[in-house]
Amino acid sequence: MLDESYPSDLRIRHRSNGSINSGEAKQQVTSTLHHQIDDKPQCGSKMSSRKEGQETSSGKRTLSESSAEDITRTEREMWRNELSMNSESNSAQPENRKEQISSSNHPNRRLSDAVDVVLRIFLVITFFKLETMAAFKREIHQEELWLYKNPRRPDFVKGGELLFWVIVAPFLVTLLFYGFTKDRRDFRAASWAWTLALCMNVIPTSLLKITVGRPRPDYFYRCFPDGVMVLNNHTEMGWDASILDFNCTGIPSEINEGRKSFPSGHSSFAFASFGFIAYYVGAKLHAFDARGRGHTWRLCLSVIPLMIALMVAVSRTCDYHHHWQDVTFGGIIGLFAGYVSYRQYYPSIFGPDAGKPLVRWPSNRKNEYQRLKPSEEDEEQVNGGIEVRRPLLENKEQSKWY
């Protein structure tokens, strides 16, 4: 019986030759060992001793019957060698979860987090500084005075209340999802995203307020609380008579705030915060990708935050604190800031991976398969160039690189 120490290429060739007696096997083994004597000197003596023991056995027994189990075992070894992996990789999967988790321990992670925190604090301080600056004093023509003579009304949504809810609402929503998923990486990414949305929103809103200087709808009664208009006399200077130069008698802080109508800060903050919630919830529920299409409840839950922001924006026109153009442009700024901030930490809400936080420090390591070494490839073709075939599913034969 032919032992396992016989070369695998010889046993495979015997499969195609049918039955071979022990004398023929002896000659083929001797010729094969003669080619391999330089690389494996000890293998020759072992093969000779086993060959002599085999000559005493029955000479009529075929090689294909005696070595069927050995050939199968050799083919399994070849199959494993076919899929040998790179020694540097830990898994054959394209996406290694361990690498993504370990990437969070990047050496620059703490420095990057510190820079992000400092940047957010800087933006908040800049916002409060801009709020105290004087707005541009825009000229008011007599034919447009009616736009600014609406009565003064109290805020339907006070600034303090809005500031509280634009911070607490996204925090509670992300905390709720964390309670269900226990995904710290998602909670961390969401916290970075909604705080960035609010901080990015304050700068363009405040800058436009003080540079545009558009009067609010109730500016006249901010300037003249008693309703009696007082104008400065500039007839000697040749001013246009249609331009009204108000000599305001009201409180200076309220007069300055009355020139900050465009854009609406309430609208921009509401859409930045609740817009982020809409993106976040919609992505988690897959309301905007292929998996959630056709499920109306997913879409309804996702747009509820947008409806809340819309009601806040409309309320600013009802209390005569903003024009409709102000709330429209403010809402656009808020939606843009919320979406840009969301995309910094999450993929597109329309993609298949919606709702999964991005890896901040992606690993550069690649999982690759190794080809067989040249020496191993050469051993697969012996004495006539017969190509080795691999057993695959459904008894199909394919070449080595399937």
Residue pairs with C-beta under 8 A, 6 or more apart in sequence:
1 54
1 57
1 61
1 66
1 67
2 11
2 25
2 54
2 63
2 66
2 67
2 70
3 50
3 70
4 70
4 73
5 43
5 46
5 47
5 50
6 29
6 47
6 67
6 70
7 32
7 36
7 382
8 71
8 74
8 77
8 78
9 379
9 380
9 382
9 383
9 388
10 28
10 29
10 32
10 382
11 63
11 67
11 70
11 71
11 74
12 71
12 74
12 386
12 388
13 382
13 383
13 384
13 386
14 20
14 25
14 63
14 64
14 67
15 64
15 71
16 386
18 62
18 64
19 62
19 63
19 64
19 65
20 28
20 62
20 63
20 64
21 59
21 60
21 62
22 54
22 55
22 57
22 59
22 61
23 59
25 54
25 63
26 51
26 54
26 55
29 47
29 51
30 51
32 382
32 383
33 43
33 44
33 47
33 48
36 43
36 44
37 44
75 390
75 391
78 388
78 390
79 390
79 391
81 372
81 376
82 372
82 390
82 400
83 92
83 369
84 369
84 370
84 372
85 92
85 367
85 368
85 369
85 370
86 367
86 368
86 369
86 370
88 365
89 96
89 365
89 366
89 367
89 368
90 96
90 98
90 99
90 367
91 98
91 367
92 367
92 369
93 367
94 367
96 363
96 365
96 367
99 363
99 365
100 359
100 362
100 363
102 363
103 359
103 360
103 361
103 362
103 363
104 185
104 360
104 361
106 360
106 361
108 361
109 360
109 361
112 360
116 192
116 196
119 199
120 195
120 196
120 199
123 199
123 200
123 202
123 203
124 199
124 202
126 202
126 203
126 206
127 202
127 203
127 206
130 202
130 203
130 206
130 207
130 209
130 210
131 206
133 210
134 210
134 256
135 209
135 210
135 213
135 256
135 259
135 260
136 210
136 211
136 212
136 213
136 259
137 213
137 259
138 212
138 213
138 214
138 215
138 259
139 243
139 244
140 148
140 215
140 243
140 244
140 246
141 242
141 243
141 244
142 241
142 242
142 243
142 244
143 242
145 220
145 244
147 215
147 217
147 323
148 215
148 216
148 217
148 218
148 219
148 220
149 220
149 221
150 217
150 218
150 221
150 320
151 218
151 221
151 320
152 218
152 221
152 222
152 320
153 218
153 318
153 319
153 320
153 321
154 319
155 319
155 321
156 315
156 316
156 318
156 319
157 266
157 312
157 315
157 316
159 265
159 266
162 266
162 269
162 270
162 312
163 269
165 273
166 198
166 269
166 270
166 272
166 273
166 274
167 198
167 273
169 273
169 274
169 277
169 305
170 190
170 194
170 273
170 276
170 277
170 280
171 191
171 194
173 277
173 280
173 281
174 187
174 190
174 191
174 194
174 280
175 187
177 183
177 186
177 187
177 190
177 280
177 284
178 184
178 186
178 187
185 357
186 356
186 357
188 357
189 345
189 346
189 357
189 358
190 280
190 345
190 357
192 344
192 345
193 276
193 280
193 341
193 342
193 344
193 345
193 346
194 273
194 276
194 277
194 280
194 338
194 341
196 341
196 344
197 272
197 273
197 275
197 276
197 337
197 338
197 340
197 341
197 342
198 269
198 272
198 273
198 337
200 272
200 337
200 340
200 341
201 268
201 269
201 272
201 333
201 334
201 337
201 338
202 269
204 333
204 337
205 263
205 265
205 268
205 269
205 330
205 333
206 265
208 262
208 263
209 260
209 261
209 262
209 263
209 265
210 260
212 262
213 259
213 260
214 259
214 260
214 261
214 262
214 323
214 326
215 258
215 259
215 261
216 222
216 257
216 258
216 259
216 260
216 261
216 320
216 321
216 322
217 261
217 320
217 321
217 322
217 323
218 258
218 320
218 321
219 258
219 259
219 261
220 229
221 227
222 248
222 250
222 251
222 254
222 255
222 257
222 258
223 246
223 248
223 249
223 250
223 255
223 258
224 230
224 246
224 248
224 249
224 250
225 249
225 250
226 249
228 249
229 244
229 246
230 246
230 247
230 248
230 249
231 244
231 245
231 246
231 247
232 245
232 246
232 247
234 245
239 245
248 255
261 321
261 322
261 323
261 326
262 323
262 325
262 326
262 329
263 326
263 327
263 329
263 330
263 333
264 313
264 316
264 322
264 326
264 327
264 329
264 330
264 331
265 330
266 312
266 313
266 315
266 316
266 322
266 327
266 330
267 309
267 312
267 313
267 316
267 322
267 326
267 327
267 328
267 330
267 331
267 334
268 330
268 331
268 333
268 334
268 337
269 334
270 308
270 309
270 312
270 313
270 331
270 334
271 306
271 309
271 313
271 330
271 331
271 332
271 333
271 334
271 335
271 338
272 333
272 334
272 335
272 337
272 338
273 309
273 334
273 338
274 305
274 306
274 308
274 309
275 305
275 306
275 309
275 334
275 335
275 338
275 339
276 338
276 341
276 342
277 305
278 302
278 303
278 304
278 305
278 306
279 338
279 339
279 342
279 346
279 349
280 342
280 346
280 355
281 287
281 301
281 302
281 305
282 288
282 298
282 299
282 302
282 349
282 354
283 346
283 349
283 354
283 355
284 354
284 355
285 292
285 298
285 301
285 302
286 292
286 298
286 354
286 355
287 295
287 298
287 299
287 301
287 302
288 302
288 349
288 350
288 354
289 349
289 350
289 351
289 352
289 354
290 352
291 352
292 298
292 299
309 331
309 334
310 331
313 327
313 328
313 330
313 331
314 327
316 322
316 326
316 327
317 323
317 324
317 327
322 330
342 349
345 357
345 358
345 360
346 354
346 355
346 356
346 357
346 358
347 353
347 354
347 356
347 358
348 354
372 400
380 387
380 388
380 400
381 387
381 388
387 399
388 400
389 397
389 398
389 399
390 397
390 398
390 400
390 402
392 398
392 402
